[in-house]
């Protein structure tokens, strides 16, 4: 019988980073495992991620499979594991998986990643970059995971460096033979999409195999892989993975937490985002403020996820900084006050945004999805006070029916199965907003030319036209049927410039709400004012089955993210509201407050998180003095009337008003986070 997933019930976790090259002497010399475990336990942490194998390929225990660090003075990992288990802490074994020590790589010439000339690709320090598509994972990594799980009472694994498998294309014989055709090199090679799909399928299968091997060795031992199944790939996790996780860049970690968990936290597998106590990076000892980390923790809990925070250890003492542990304790105490209410129900949302792996087509060697339009669409929806999740192509057939509306933001290609699921969703009454290019439907191994270009023409009531040459287009809403797409509180409707080439379409049943305005003659040292109104649709609407489809030919979402274009955001929001007239949950009030919803049979929990960076420096964003947030209301649509409404963690009862099936609640003033718990009659 499969063991229960302990990760679901473990909120507070700490990871300690300590990648140590071989020239560092006396590694672990002053380590006091009992003092280490007591210090971590005192923070309120429930689990610790501790180094077993670093990015240089060295092990921190006496391995018989790999190589221990040449200056290791003791079984550092093992002593730490036993001391932490004695304190009641769960232990996750950290293993970097992208490098092999050069001596091992020389003994196994089939392990290294190879250049086109056949030379090994250098890794970190003196290590060698390993190829994931040959025997390396099966001859070294998985046996080493099994060795760790057999020797030590670990509860899980955190694998790091999977993304390195996709950098620096490998030209070894295993890759040539496995892919079955020439490995692409030039950016215009038509085989890039098929090659990247082959890579993903292999890595996902290997990670699944590794997770199953660990579970067989130590039942209940879970495996997570840093950034696996994230938006970068837009492919769901393998079945055996025990949790999904990632450590985002620190420029705006609150947004990164919310965005990435929107793609993870609605799934059945538990998720978290590993924030850091360091201000800039894993090489920086500058400490962040507790208010910054608390805001990220609040975002994680409100998203329906768990918490993970990273710190640094020094290789001789291997002891946590007591001041950093005091910071961790403050932040974990903040989190524990909110754990119970955050655990109520399952995350739910009205809006879904599609991120397709097929959008890597045309990007050449770039293996990551261009998430710019995804970020712009997500930012627009959360700023509007609506609830939103992110779905991948392979999610749609099973999960799209949970949502009211789907946004397809500037996805030039999507999979055929995704296209079929979207068509069924719309014809059954779902709303659809398509931004930018009309997607073409294609399977991963098909060339671009085999894509179906008709499916989305049928859905939108449009047909493709000759390409437009402008790199800028304007929306002029005043006096058109689209004038309501600007926000209601303004008396003006200025022209909205949107950077990027507009898609060229013609109506084929769709109603045109506003046409494109071309840029006028250049003046003002490069300024391009609104010019001629073209006979080219900019925004259209089309009834399709029982649903409604709205389309905008301009890349609104990218312009929101790249330039912060408020007009583009208003239009995108307005289109979503047009096809989603009766939202289930909505925040009314300051746009700095993001709303999250979760529900079970008897109650709904609405969580609110404020984001208030001080704005006095460049990057990363720092929160030092968040003010009390006022003027916030939430509206919840449900046929049942509330039996009680309680605000937590203050546990104060609140009054509400009700009109039809809509309950409106005035939220008391709060700082960083609050939750409204509604029990229904």
N, C-alpha and C positions, 0 to 999 in steps of 0.2 A: 504494500500500500504506500502511495506517495505521502511523504511527510507534509504537515502544514507548512505554509510559507511564512517563516518567522519574520520576514522583512515587513510584512503588512502591519505588524504590531510593534515595530521598533522605530521610534521617531527620531531620536537624537544620536547622531553618529559623527565621529571625528576620523579624519584621515591624516596621517603624518607622512610627508614626502621626505625622501632621503636618498636621492640618486648619488652614488659615491664612486668616482673613478678609482682605478687601481693604485694611483700614486698616493692616495690618502692612507696613512699608516694607523695602526691600532684601532681599527673600527670596532666600536662597542666596548672599548677598554673600561670606561667608567660607568657602564650601564648598570643601573639598580632596578631590576625588573619590578620588584615589589613597590618601590617608591613611584615608579612610572605608573603602575596600575592604580595605585591609590590616588595619584594626582588626577588621572583621567576620570576615575570614578567620582571624584568630588565635584566635577563639573556638571554632573547629571547626565553624562553620556551613557548610552546603553550598548553601544558597539564601537569598535575601533578597527580601522583599516591599517594594517601593519605590514612593513616591508618583508617580503619573502624573496622577491627577484626584482632587480632594478633595471633601468633603461640601458645600462651598460652590459646587461646580460648576467651580472653576478648574483649568486644566491647568498642569503644571509643566514644560512644554516648549513650543516655538513651534508650536502647533497651527494647522492651517488649517480644522479642522472645528468645534472649540469655541472657547473663549476662554482664553488664558493668564492666569495671575494678574497683575493690573495692576501689581504691584510686583516682578515676577520679574526678576532681574538677569541670568539666564543660562539655558541649556538644562539645568536642574538634573537632570531625569530622565535625559536622554540622556547627560550626562557621567557620572552615577552608573552607568548601565547599562554603558557601555564600560569603566569602571574595574573594576567587579566582574567582568565577563566576563574581563578580562585576568588577574584573580586566580583564575580557574577556578570562580567562583561562578555558580550559576544565578540568574536574575532573574525575579521575578514582578511584573507591573505592577499596582499597587493602583489601582482605579477605584471611586469612589463613584458610585452610579447613580440617586440619588433626587432630585437637585436640578438646576436649570438657573440660570445667572446671570440676573439680572433683565433685563438688556439683551437677551439671547437670547430669553428668554421673551416679552418685549414684541414682538419681531420675529416670533414664531411663536405666535400666540394659541391654536393648537390643541395646544400642548405642556403648559400648566399643568393641574394638578389644580384643579377648580372646586368652589365651595360650591354649595348649592342655589339661591342667588341669582345664580350665574354669576360670582362674583368669584374671582380666582386665590387659591389657598391659599398662604400664606407658607411659606417653607422656612427653612433655616439662615441666620442673619444677614440679608443683603439678598437672598438667593436666593429662587427660587420653587420650590415643591414640584411635581414633574413627574408626569404621568399615564403609567402604563405601558401603558395599554390603547388608546392612540392612536398617532400617528406618532412620538412622541418617541424611543422606543428605536431605531427603524429609520432616522430621519433624523439623529439625533445620536449616540447611544451606539454602535451597531454600527459606523457609519463611523469613529468615533473609535478604537474597538478595532482596526479594520483599519489605520488610519493608524499607530497605535503599533506593531503587529506588522510592518508593512511597513518602517517607518523604523529600528526598533531590534531588536537580536537578543535579544528577550525569550523566555523559556521558558514563560511562563504568565501568567494574569490571576487576580487576586483581586477579585471584585466585591462591593461592600458596600452595604447599605441596601435590599436587596430587600424586607425586612419593612415598610419605610416605604410601599410601594405599597398595603399593606392597612390602614394607619391612615388616618384622615380620609377618609371615603367621597368619591369623586369623582363629580360630577354633570355632567361635561362631555358634549357631544353625542356624542362617540365612545363613551363608556361607556353612555349611554342607548340608542344604536343597537346597540351590540355585545351588550349583555345581552338586549335584545329585549323587556323588560317593565319595569315601574316599578322603579326602584332603591329598595330598602328603606330606611326611615328609623326607624320605630318598632320597639322591641325585640320586639314580638309579631308583626311582619310575617312571614307564612309563606314568603316568598321568600328569606330569609337564606341558607339552605343552598345553594340553587341559585345565588345570586349569588356566594357564596364559592367554590363549585366552578368557576363560570365564570372568576373571577379566577385561581384556581390554574392551570387549564388554559391560560389565556392567558400567564401569567408563565412557566410551565414551557416552553411552546412558544417564547417569545421567548428564554429563556436557552439553549435547545437551538439555536435559529437562530444566536445570537451565538457559541456555542462552535464551531459548524460553520464560520462565517465566519472566525473566527480560525484554525482549523485549515487552511482553504483558503489563507489569506494566508501563514501560516508553519507548514508541516507540523511536527507534534510539539508545537506550542504548546497548552498545556492551559488550560482554564477551570474555576475553582471559584467558587462563590457563597456568601457567608457565610450560613449557616443554611438554605440551600435543602435541601429533603428531610429536614428535622429533624422531631423529634416535634411541634414546633409545628404543622406541617401534617399530618404522618403520611401523606405521599405520597412514593413513591420518586423518585429523581432522574431527570431526563431522560437519554436514552441518550448524548448527546454530551458530557455533563459529565465533566471529566477527574479531578476529586477532590471530595470533600465535606468541609466544614470549618465551624467555628463558634467564636466567642469567648464563652464562658459568663460569667455573673455570678460575682464573685469570693468570694461568701460561703463556699462550700464547693466549690472548684474540683475537688478530687479526686473527689467524688461526681458532679459535673456531667460530668467527663471520662468516668467509667465509664458513667454512664447514657446519655449521647448516643452514645458509641461502641458501646453495645449495640445501637443501631438502625442503625449504619453499618458497623462493622468486619467484619461477616460478609459484606458485599456484595463484588462483584467490583471495584468502583471503590475506589481507595485513599482513606483518610480520616485526619483528624487533628483535634485540638482545639487552638485557639490559646489557651494560657494567657498570663498576663501577668507581667512582673516587678513591676508596680505592685500595691500592696496592695489598693486599693479599686476603682479605676476607671481609665478612660483619661484622666481629668483629674487624676490623683494621682501625685505623684513619690515617694511613700513606697515604699521598696524591700522586697520580700518576702525571706524567708529561703531559702537554697539548699535546705534540707531540705523546705520546702513545695513548691518547684518540682520537686525530684527525685521526690517522692512522686507528683506529677501526671505527670511523665515516665514513671515506672515504670508507672503505671496505663495510660497511652497505649500503651506498648510491649507490656505484657501483654495489652492488649485486641486487639492485632494491627494497631495504627495507627502513624502517623508522628508527628513532634513539630513544634510551631510555638509560638513564644513572642514576645510583643509588647513593644515599648519605645516611648519617645517621643523625637522629635527637636525641636530648637528651630529656627525658620525662618531665622534669620540665619546661624548657624554650620553647621547641618545635619551635626553631628558626633556620634557616639555617645559617651555618658559612659564613660570608661575603667573606672570602677569597676563599672558595670553590665556592661560587656563581660567583666570578670574574673568576675563572677557567672555570666554565660552560659557562660563556658568551663568553670567547675566543674561546672555542670549538664550540659553536653554531654559532658564526659568521663565522668560517671556513666552517661549514656545509651549512649555508644559501647561501654562494657564489656558491655552487654547486647544489643546490636543483633543479633549472630549468632544467639543462642538465641531471640530474639523473632521472628526471620524463619523459624523452622522450622514448616512445616505451615500449615494453615488453621484459623482459629478454629472451635471447635465447642462446642456446649452441649446440655444435656439439656432445658432448659426454655425455652419461648418465652412472651412476654407480648404480647398484642395491644393496639395503640393505633390506634383507628379515627378517620378524619376525620369520620365521621358523628356523633361525640359532640358536635360543635359545634352540633347542633340544640338549640333551646331556650335558647341563650346570647345571642340577640339579635345585636347588632353585634360581639360578641367573636369574633375570627377565629381565635384559637389554640385548639387542643385543651386541655381541662382535664387537665393531666398529674398532678394530685394522686393519683388512684388508681394511676396507672402508677408513680409514685415510691414509693408505699407498697408495692406488690407487688414492685418491683425490690429495694428495701431489704430486704424480708423474705427474699427468696430468696438474695441474696448474703450476708446475715448468717447464714443457715442453712448456708452452705458449699457451695452448689450453683452450677452454671454456668447462665447465662441470657442470652438475646438478646431484642431487641424487634423485632416485626414489625408491618407495616401491613396494612390490608385487601388491597391489591393484591399483597402478597408471598405470601399464604397458598397460593394454588393451586399455585405452583411450589415453594415452599420449606418449607411446614409439615411435610412428611414427614420432614425431617431431625431432628425433635425428638421427644422422648418424651411431653411434656405441654405443653398450651397453657393459659395463664391468661387469662381474659377479665375484667378488673377494672372493674366498675361502668360498663360500656359500654351505655348505654341503646339505642343504635342501632349497627348495623354494616351493611356493604354486603351485598347479596344474594349476590355472588360469594364474599365471605368466609364467609357462613353456609353456603353449599354446600360450601366447602373444609373447614370445621370438621366438618360432618356426615360427610363422607367419611373424614376423619382419625380421628375417634372410632370409627366403625364398622369401621375397619381395624386397630384396636387401640391408638390413641392415648389418652392421658389428658386429661381436660378438667376444669378448675376454673373455675367461674363465681361471681363475687362480686357481690352487690347485685342490681340490676335484671336481669331476664331480657331479653337484647337482642331488639330487633325488627330485621328485615332490610329494607333499603330502598335504592333507588338514589339517587344524588345529586340528581337533578332531580325526584324524587317528593316530594309532601308527606308529612308525618308520618303522616297518616291512611291512606296507601296501604301502609304497612309491613306485612310478614308477621309476625304475632305468634305463629304456631303453631310455626315451625321449632325454636325453642329450648325450647318446651314439650315437644316430642317428644324432643329430645336429653336433657333433664334428667328426664323423667318427672314433670313438674309442670304445673300450669295456674295461670294468673293468678287472683287472688281480689280481693275488695274491698280498697281501699287502707287501710293502717294509718295512724293519725294520730300515733303516737308519734314524737318526735324523738330518742329514745334507746331502745336495746334492750339486754337482757342475755343473755349465754350462761352457763348454769349446767351445767357439764360433769360434775360429780361424780355418780356413780351412773347415768350414761347411757352408751350405746354410743359416745359421742363423747369419753369421758374421756381417751382416749389422745392426743387432739390437743393437750393441754398437754404441755410438755416433760417427759421422763422423770425428770430429776434432782431434781424437786421432790416433796415428800410432800403438798403441798397443791394444791387445785384451786379457787381463789377464783372468785367470779362475775366475769364480764368485761363491763364496760359498753362499748358501742360507740355513739358519737355518730352521728346521722344517721337518717333515716326508713328502717325496714326495708321490703323488698319483701314484698308480700302474695301468698303462693302456697299452693296445696293439692296434696297428693300425688296423682299419677295414674300410679302404678307405682313411684315412687321410695320408698326406705326412709327414714323420718325417724329421724335419730340423736339430735336434741335439738330441742325446741320453743323458741320465743322466750319470754323473760320480759319482761313489761312493766315500766316504771318504776312504783314505788309512790308513795304520797302524799308530797308535798313537805314537807320540814322542814329544819332546819339552814340557814336563810336560802338556800334554793334547792336543797338536796340532794335527789336522787331515788334512793332505794335500790331494790334489786330488789323487784319486787312479784309480781303474779299470773303464773303460767305459762299462756301462751295455747295454744289449739289452732291454732297457726300454726307451720309448720316453720321452724326456724332453719338447720339443717344437714341435708342429705340426700345420699344416694348412689344411683346408678342405673347398672346395666349396660346399655350401648347397643352393640349389635353385639359386636365383640371388645374394645371399650374400656370405660372406667369414667368416669362423670361425677360430680363432687361439686359441691354448690351450697351457698352461704351467703347468707341473705337480708339480712344486715347489711353495711354498707359497711366491711368490715375494712380494706381497703387505704388508703382515705382517712384512717381513724382512726390507722393506723400512721404516716402521714406528718404529719398535722396535730398529733397529740397524743403521738406516740411510744409508743402503746399496746402494751406487750409481749405481753399476752394475745391481742390481735388478731393480732399477728405469729406467735405460736406456733400459733394455729389455722390461719392461712393456710399456714404451713409444713407443718403436719401434714396438711392436705388435699392439698397437692402430693405429699408423700411417700406418701400413701395410694394415689394413682393412678399413682405412679412408683416401684414397689417396688425396682427395680434400676437405680440411677443409674450412669452411666458414670464420672463423676469427682466426688469429694466431698472437702472439707476438713473434718478433725476437729480441734477445738481452738478457740482464741480467736476470737470473732466479729469482731474487728478486722482479721482477715486475709481478704482477698477472693481467690478462686481463679479462674483462667482456664485454659482448655485449648486446645491446638492439636494437630493431628495430620497426618501424611502416611502413606504406605503402611507405612513401617518404624519409625516412632517417634512418640511422644507427648511433648509438652512441657507440663508443668504449671507455671504461674507464680503466685506468691503475692506480694501487695502488702499491707503493713500501713498502717493509717490511724490516726495517733496525734496528733491536735491537742492542744496544751497545755491548752486549756480555761480559760485565765485571763482571757480577754477575751470580749466579745460576738461580733461578726462583723467581718471575716471570720475563718475558722479559720486559725490559724498553727501550723506545726509547727517546733519549735526543737530538741527533744531527744528524738527517737524512741529508744525503748529496744530492746534486743535481744529479739526475739520467740522464745519457746520453747514447747514442748508442742504443736507442730503435727504432724499426720499427714495424709497424703493417701491416699485409696483409689481405685484405678483398676480398672475391670472390663474385662477383655479375655481372650479365649480363649487368647491366646499368653502364654507366660512371658517375663519380661524377660531379655534377653541382658546388658544393663548398665543401671545407674542412676547418673547423674552429676548432681551439684548444681553449677549455674553461677550467677554467674561465678567461684566458687571452684574449679571443676573438680575437686571431690573425689568419689570413688566412694562410693556408699552401699549398705548391705545392705537387704534387704526380706524380708517374709514373704508367703507365698501360701497361700490357702485357696480351693480350687475355682478359679474364674476371677477372684478378687479379690486384687489385689496391694496390700499396705499398706506404706507407706514412712514412717519417722520422719524428719522434716525437721530438719536441724541448725539451731541458732540463727541468726537472720539479722536484719538491720535494713533496713527499708523494702521490699526486694525480694530475692527469690531465685527460681530456676527449677530444676525437676527434669526432667531429660531421660532418657526411658526408650526404649531401643532394644530392639525385640522380636525374639524368636527366629523 
